Amino acid sequence: MKYKVLNLALLSVIVLQLQGAPAFADGTASNIETSAPQKVSTEPDAATWKAWHKVLADELFHRIKDLLVRIGPPETEREFYGKVHWRINPDGRVILLKIDGPQSHLFRDVIRAAVDSMKSSKNVKFPEGSTKPYVQKISEVKFWWNPSNGSYDLFEPENKAQ
C-alpha cells in the first residue's frame, strides 16, 4: 500500500510537470504562477494610422492643386477624374504605381510631379513603432476648370488606404 501512495504521488508530479506547473518533491503543486514576460506591441493603433493617411492625402491634394494653379487655366473647360495608386516605404521612398482615369497628358503629368514631390515631405515617415513593410494608398482626385470665368475646383473624395 505504501508503494501505491508513493507511485500516485510521483505520477501526480509527472502530470503536473507535463502540464507546465512546477511541483515540489513531496508531490504537491506550488501555488506560484510563473509565466514568461509578455511582449508589448508597439505597433501604432488604427487612429494613428488614420490620421497619418489623412495628412498624406491632404498634402498630395494641395501639391496637385498648387501645380495646376501654377500652370494656369486651360483654353477650354476641363474636367478630370482619376485614381492615384501610390506606395510609401518606411525609408521614405514614394512610388507612383499607376493612375486610373484621366486621358489628359497634362493631368497625368501633374499627378506624376505631385507624387514625385512627396519624396521631400517630412510626413511620409511612418508612425513610431510601425513594422509594416510598406503602405499602399489610393487617392481619388477630381478637377474642374472653367476658363470663361476663371473658376476652378479640385475635389478629393474620401481616400482609401490598403
C-alpha positions in Angstrom: 0.0 0.0 0.0 2.9 2.3 0.8 4.2 1.9 -2.8 0.9 2.7 -4.3 0.7 6.0 -2.4 4.3 6.8 -3.5 3.6 5.9 -7.1 0.5 8.0 -7.1 2.5 11.0 -5.7 5.1 10.5 -8.4 2.5 10.2 -11.1 0.8 13.5 -10.0 4.2 15.2 -10.0 4.9 14.0 -13.5 1.5 15.0 -14.8 1.9 18.5 -13.2 5.3 18.9 -14.8 3.9 17.8 -18.2 1.2 20.5 -17.8 3.9 23.1 -17.1 3.1 23.5 -13.4 6.0 23.4 -11.0 5.8 20.7 -8.3 7.5 20.2 -5.1 9.3 17.0 -4.1 6.5 15.9 -1.8 4.1 15.8 -4.8 2.2 19.0 -4.0 1.8 21.6 -6.7 3.1 25.1 -6.0 0.7 28.0 -6.0 3.2 30.3 -7.6 2.3 31.1 -11.1 5.2 31.6 -13.4 4.9 33.0 -16.9 7.2 34.4 -19.5 7.1 38.2 -19.8 4.6 39.2 -22.5 5.8 41.3 -25.3 4.1 44.7 -25.5 3.0 45.6 -29.0 4.4 48.9 -30.2 2.5 48.9 -33.5 0.6 52.2 -33.9 -3.2 51.9 -33.3 -5.8 52.4 -36.0 -6.5 56.1 -35.1 -2.8 56.9 -35.5 -2.7 55.3 -38.9 -5.9 57.0 -40.0 -4.5 60.4 -39.0 -1.3 59.6 -40.9 -3.2 58.7 -44.0 -5.3 61.9 -43.8 -2.2 64.0 -43.6 -0.6 62.4 -46.6 -3.8 62.6 -48.7 -4.3 66.3 -47.8 -0.7 67.0 -48.7 -0.9 65.3 -52.1 -4.2 67.1 -52.7 -2.5 70.5 -52.1 0.5 69.7 -54.2 -1.7 68.8 -57.2 -3.7 72.0 -56.7 -0.6 74.1 -56.4 0.8 72.7 -59.6 -2.5 73.2 -61.5 -2.8 76.8 -60.4 0.8 77.5 -61.4 0.2 76.1 -64.9 -2.8 78.4 -65.3 -6.2 77.8 -66.8 -6.7 75.7 -69.9 -8.2 77.3 -73.0 -11.4 75.3 -72.8 -13.4 74.0 -69.9 -11.9 70.8 -68.5 -12.9 68.2 -66.0 -10.6 65.4 -64.9 -11.1 62.5 -62.6 -8.5 60.0 -61.6 -7.4 57.4 -59.0 -3.8 57.7 -57.9 -2.3 54.4 -56.7 0.9 55.1 -54.8 3.1 53.4 -52.2 5.2 54.7 -49.3 8.1 52.6 -47.9 9.4 53.0 -44.3 12.6 54.5 -45.7 10.7 57.4 -47.2 10.6 56.2 -50.8 7.4 57.3 -52.6 6.4 55.2 -55.6 3.7 56.0 -58.1 2.1 52.6 -59.0 -0.5 53.7 -61.6 -3.0 56.4 -62.5 -6.5 55.3 -63.4 -8.9 57.6 -65.3 -7.7 60.8 -66.9 -6.6 60.5 -70.6 -5.1 64.0 -70.4 -1.3 64.0 -70.6 -1.4 67.3 -68.7 -3.3 65.9 -65.7 -1.2 62.7 -65.7 2.0 64.8 -65.7 0.7 66.9 -62.8 -0.1 63.8 -60.8 3.3 62.3 -61.5 5.0 65.5 -60.5 2.9 65.9 -57.3 3.6 62.3 -56.2 7.3 62.7 -57.0 7.5 65.8 -54.9 6.1 63.9 -51.9 9.6 62.3 -51.6 10.7 65.6 -49.9 7.8 65.5 -47.4 8.5 65.0 -43.8 5.1 63.4 -43.4 6.0 60.2 -45.3 7.8 58.9 -42.2 5.8 56.0 -40.8 4.3 56.4 -37.3 6.7 55.5 -34.5 6.8 51.7 -33.8 5.5 50.6 -37.2 6.7 47.3 -38.6 4.8 47.5 -41.9 7.0 46.8 -45.0 5.1 49.5 -47.0 1.7 51.3 -47.2 -0.2 51.5 -50.4 -2.7 54.4 -50.9 -5.4 55.1 -53.4 -6.3 58.7 -53.7 -9.2 59.9 -55.8 -8.9 63.3 -57.4 -11.4 65.3 -59.4 -10.6 68.6 -61.0 -12.9 71.0 -62.9 -11.8 74.3 -64.5 -13.9 76.9 -66.4 -11.7 79.4 -68.2 -14.6 81.7 -69.2 -14.9 83.0 -65.6 -11.6 81.8 -64.3 -13.1 79.4 -61.7 -11.8 76.1 -60.7 -12.4 73.4 -58.2 -10.3 70.5 -57.1 -12.2 67.9 -55.2 -10.7 65.0 -53.4 -13.2 62.3 -52.4 -12.7 60.2 -49.3 -9.3 58.5 -49.6 -8.8 54.8 -49.1 -5.8 53.1 -47.6 -4.7 49.4 -48.0 
